[in-house]
Amino acid sequence: MSSLGDEYPIEQARVRELLGQYKFIGPAGTFGATMIEQTLQRADTAALSGDVVAMIRSYQEMKDCK
């Protein structure tokens, strides 16, 4: 069983890769890329602050990124 501390950076990396894919498709991916960037900003802020509740919320938000 893994912890939030283990899974959080893995999910951040996955979403950063997804962001690259959205940016690669060009103008058609602009809206999605913007939404993913905002998700990553919230995730980074939560991690830097050490706010576990915000991290759990951000983790779920990142999991929902497709």
C-alpha positions in Angstrom: 0.0 0.0 0.0 1.4 3.4 -0.9 0.9 6.7 0.8 -0.1 10.2 -0.5 3.5 11.2 -0.1 4.5 8.4 -2.5 1.7 8.8 -5.0 1.5 12.6 -5.1 4.7 13.3 -7.1 4.0 10.4 -9.4 0.6 11.9 -10.2 2.1 15.3 -10.7 4.6 13.9 -13.2 1.8 12.1 -15.0 -0.3 15.3 -15.3 2.8 17.3 -16.4 3.2 14.8 -19.2 -0.5 15.1 -20.1 0.0 18.9 -20.2 2.7 18.4 -22.8 0.4 16.3 -24.9 -2.4 19.0 -24.8 0.1 21.7 -25.7 1.4 19.5 -28.6 -1.9 19.4 -30.3 -1.9 23.1 -30.7 -4.8 25.5 -30.5 -7.3 22.7 -30.1 -5.7 21.8 -26.8 -5.4 25.3 -25.4 -8.5 25.1 -23.1 -7.5 21.7 -21.7 -3.9 22.9 -21.3 -5.0 25.9 -19.3 -7.2 23.8 -17.0 -4.3 21.4 -16.4 -1.9 24.2 -15.7 -4.3 25.5 -13.0 -4.6 22.1 -11.5 -0.9 21.7 -11.3 -0.5 25.2 -9.8 -3.0 24.2 -7.0 -1.2 20.9 -6.5 2.2 22.6 -6.3 0.9 25.2 -3.8 -0.7 22.5 -1.7 2.5 20.4 -1.6 4.7 23.4 -0.8 2.4 24.5 2.1 2.2 21.0 3.5 -1.6 21.3 3.7 -2.6 17.7 3.7 -6.3 18.4 3.1 -5.5 20.5 0.1 -3.1 17.8 -1.1 -5.8 15.2 -0.9 -8.2 17.5 -2.9 -5.5 18.2 -5.5 -4.5 14.6 -5.8 -8.1 13.7 -6.6 -8.3 16.6 -9.1 -5.1 15.4 -10.8 -6.5 11.8 -10.9 -9.5 13.2 -12.8 -7.3 14.7 -15.5 -7.6 12.7 -18.7 
